[in-house]
Amino acid sequence: VERSPEGKVIHYDCIMRDYTETKSNIEKIEDSQKQKAVLNNILQGLHDADLDKALQTILDRAGVYLDISRITLFEDSRNHTQCKAIHEWCNASISPMTGRDDFVLNYEKDLPEVARSLMESGSIIINSNDDPKGSKRRFEIENVRASAMFSIYIQEELFGFLCFDECVTNRNWDSDTIAFLENVNRLVSPAPSKRRKEQAIST
């Protein structure tokens, strides 16, 4: 405070600091800690769980944490021309893809560039402002605004893919969220291989 000889306040001197970057860094650290807690929680939930329950635990906890519309595990047909939903978590008011006997996606007709990306790079990230081109009609039918998909392999053979869909709000996948989705995909990936081994033993 700057005062006159009579003691009256003439003006104030102050220092202003932009807190934006600091706040952003704090939020990133907090989000990273939340992600680690969710992944740790998932791993604890998998202990001693049967395969179906383990898969559902992963999808349920990841879905609640991400607060997205739907997470679906798709299995390819043997010739890799079609796929079908086999496990799923859905948020409230979102229609499931599992349990629909007639629901089979044809890669060439429904998801051409998705199939190419999954085969070539192992993933495809579609933000709300992206145009899914050849898959646009299928996205509109399912009301998908944004999607992130990751290939799942059994040894070197493509099994299918894990799909994270946003059907309610516009979403752009940031690098931290994509890293989290990749970690969830890594947790899901061993399950199909175990399932095949279990089926082989039982037959």
C-alpha positions as CSV (number, residue, x, y, z in Angstrom):
1,V,0.0,0.0,0.0
2,E,1.4,3.4,-1.0
3,R,0.2,6.3,1.3
4,S,0.4,10.1,1.2
5,P,2.3,12.0,4.0
6,E,-1.1,12.4,5.6
7,G,-1.6,8.6,5.7
8,K,-4.2,8.4,3.0
9,V,-4.0,5.4,0.6
10,I,-2.8,6.7,-2.8
11,H,-2.5,3.3,-4.6
12,Y,-1.7,-0.3,-4.3
13,D,1.2,-2.2,-5.8
14,C,0.6,-5.9,-6.5
15,I,2.0,-8.8,-8.3
16,M,-0.2,-11.0,-10.5
17,R,0.8,-14.5,-11.6
18,D,-0.8,-16.8,-14.2
19,Y,-1.8,-20.0,-12.4
20,T,-3.1,-21.7,-15.5
21,E,-0.1,-23.9,-16.2
22,T,0.4,-24.9,-12.5
23,K,-3.3,-25.8,-12.2
24,S,-3.1,-27.8,-15.4
25,N,-0.1,-29.7,-14.1
26,I,-1.8,-30.4,-10.8
27,E,-4.9,-31.8,-12.6
28,K,-2.7,-34.0,-14.8
29,I,-1.0,-35.5,-11.7
30,E,-4.3,-36.0,-10.0
31,D,-5.7,-37.7,-13.1
32,S,-2.7,-39.9,-13.5
33,Q,-3.1,-41.0,-9.8
34,K,-6.8,-41.8,-10.4
35,Q,-5.9,-43.9,-13.5
36,K,-3.3,-45.9,-11.5
37,A,-5.8,-46.4,-8.7
38,V,-8.4,-47.7,-11.3
39,L,-5.9,-50.0,-12.9
40,N,-4.8,-51.3,-9.5
41,N,-8.4,-51.8,-8.5
42,I,-9.0,-53.8,-11.7
43,L,-6.0,-56.0,-11.1
44,Q,-7.2,-56.7,-7.5
45,G,-10.7,-57.5,-8.8
46,L,-9.2,-60.1,-11.3
47,H,-7.6,-62.1,-8.6
48,D,-9.3,-65.5,-8.3
49,A,-12.1,-64.5,-10.7
50,D,-13.3,-66.7,-13.5
51,L,-12.7,-65.5,-17.0
52,D,-16.1,-64.0,-17.8
53,K,-16.2,-62.3,-14.5
54,A,-12.6,-61.0,-15.0
55,L,-13.5,-59.5,-18.4
56,Q,-16.6,-57.9,-17.0
57,T,-14.7,-56.5,-14.1
58,I,-12.2,-54.8,-16.5
59,L,-15.0,-53.3,-18.7
60,D,-17.2,-52.2,-15.7
61,R,-14.4,-50.4,-13.8
62,A,-12.9,-48.8,-16.9
63,G,-16.3,-47.7,-18.1
64,V,-17.3,-46.1,-14.8
65,Y,-13.9,-44.3,-14.5
66,L,-14.0,-43.0,-18.1
67,D,-17.7,-42.2,-17.9
68,I,-18.2,-43.0,-21.6
69,S,-21.1,-44.6,-23.3
70,R,-19.9,-48.1,-24.0
71,I,-17.0,-50.5,-24.0
72,T,-17.3,-53.6,-26.2
73,L,-15.1,-56.5,-27.0
74,F,-15.5,-57.8,-30.5
75,E,-14.5,-61.2,-31.8
76,D,-13.6,-61.7,-35.5
77,S,-15.0,-64.5,-37.7
78,R,-12.4,-67.1,-38.6
79,N,-11.8,-65.4,-42.0
80,H,-11.6,-61.9,-40.5
81,T,-14.4,-60.5,-42.7
82,Q,-17.0,-60.0,-39.9
83,C,-17.1,-59.4,-36.1
84,K,-19.5,-59.7,-33.3
85,A,-19.8,-58.2,-29.8
86,I,-19.1,-60.8,-27.1
87,H,-18.5,-58.8,-23.9
88,E,-19.7,-55.3,-23.0
89,W,-20.3,-52.5,-20.5
90,C,-22.9,-49.9,-21.2
91,N,-23.7,-46.6,-19.5
92,A,-27.3,-45.8,-18.5
93,S,-29.6,-45.4,-21.5
94,I,-27.1,-46.8,-24.0
95,S,-28.3,-49.7,-26.1
96,P,-26.0,-52.8,-25.9
97,M,-24.6,-54.6,-28.9
98,T,-24.3,-58.0,-27.2
99,G,-27.3,-60.2,-27.0
100,R,-28.5,-59.1,-30.5
101,D,-28.4,-62.4,-32.4
102,D,-28.6,-60.7,-35.7
103,F,-25.9,-58.1,-34.9
104,V,-22.8,-58.9,-37.0
105,L,-20.6,-56.2,-38.4
106,N,-19.2,-56.7,-41.9
107,Y,-15.8,-55.1,-42.1
108,E,-15.9,-54.3,-45.8
109,K,-19.4,-52.9,-45.8
110,D,-19.7,-51.4,-42.3
111,L,-16.1,-50.5,-41.1
112,P,-13.7,-50.5,-44.0
113,E,-11.1,-48.0,-42.8
114,V,-11.5,-49.2,-39.2
115,A,-10.5,-52.7,-40.4
116,R,-7.5,-51.4,-42.3
117,S,-6.2,-49.4,-39.4
118,L,-6.7,-52.3,-36.9
119,M,-4.8,-54.6,-39.3
120,E,-2.0,-52.1,-40.2
121,S,-1.4,-50.1,-37.0
122,G,-3.3,-52.0,-34.3
123,S,-5.6,-49.0,-33.4
124,I,-7.8,-46.3,-34.7
125,I,-8.7,-43.1,-32.8
126,I,-11.8,-41.2,-34.0
127,N,-12.6,-37.8,-32.4
128,S,-15.9,-36.1,-32.5
129,N,-14.8,-33.8,-35.3
130,D,-13.4,-36.6,-37.5
131,D,-15.2,-38.0,-40.4
132,P,-15.2,-41.8,-40.3
133,K,-15.7,-41.9,-44.1
134,G,-16.6,-45.5,-45.1
135,S,-17.9,-46.2,-41.6
136,K,-20.1,-43.1,-41.3
137,R,-23.4,-44.9,-41.9
138,R,-22.6,-47.5,-39.2
139,F,-21.5,-44.7,-36.8
140,E,-24.8,-42.9,-37.4
141,I,-26.9,-46.1,-36.9
142,E,-25.2,-46.7,-33.5
143,N,-25.2,-42.9,-32.7
144,V,-21.4,-43.0,-32.2
145,R,-19.8,-39.6,-31.9
146,A,-16.2,-40.6,-31.1
147,S,-14.5,-44.0,-30.8
148,A,-11.2,-45.5,-29.9
149,M,-10.5,-49.1,-31.0
150,F,-7.5,-51.4,-30.3
151,S,-6.6,-54.8,-31.9
152,I,-6.4,-57.9,-29.8
153,Y,-4.2,-60.8,-30.9
154,I,-3.9,-64.4,-29.9
155,Q,-0.2,-65.0,-30.5
156,E,0.1,-63.4,-34.0
157,E,-3.4,-64.0,-35.2
158,L,-6.0,-61.2,-34.9
159,F,-8.7,-62.1,-32.5
160,G,-10.8,-59.0,-32.7
161,F,-10.8,-55.5,-31.1
162,L,-11.7,-53.6,-28.0
163,C,-13.9,-50.6,-28.7
164,F,-14.5,-47.5,-26.6
165,D,-17.6,-45.6,-27.9
166,E,-18.9,-42.1,-27.0
167,C,-22.6,-41.7,-28.0
168,V,-23.7,-38.8,-25.9
169,T,-21.2,-36.0,-25.8
170,N,-18.5,-34.8,-28.2
171,R,-15.2,-36.2,-27.1
172,N,-11.6,-35.7,-28.2
173,W,-9.2,-38.4,-26.9
174,D,-6.2,-36.8,-25.3
175,S,-2.8,-38.6,-25.0
176,D,-3.2,-39.5,-21.3
177,T,-6.7,-41.0,-21.9
178,I,-5.3,-43.0,-25.0
179,A,-2.5,-44.3,-22.8
180,F,-5.1,-45.4,-20.2
181,L,-7.2,-47.1,-22.9
182,E,-4.1,-49.0,-24.2
183,N,-3.5,-50.2,-20.6
184,V,-7.1,-51.5,-20.4
185,N,-6.6,-53.2,-23.8
186,R,-3.4,-54.9,-22.4
187,L,-5.5,-56.2,-19.4
188,V,-8.2,-57.6,-21.7
189,S,-5.8,-59.1,-24.3
190,P,-4.8,-62.3,-22.4
191,A,-8.5,-63.3,-21.8
192,P,-9.3,-64.5,-25.4
193,S,-6.2,-66.7,-25.4
194,K,-7.2,-68.3,-22.1
195,R,-10.7,-68.8,-23.4
196,R,-9.4,-70.7,-26.5
197,K,-7.2,-72.9,-24.2
198,E,-10.1,-73.6,-22.0
199,Q,-12.3,-74.6,-25.0
200,A,-9.5,-76.8,-26.4
201,I,-9.2,-78.6,-23.0
202,S,-12.9,-79.2,-22.7
203,T,-13.4,-80.7,-26.2
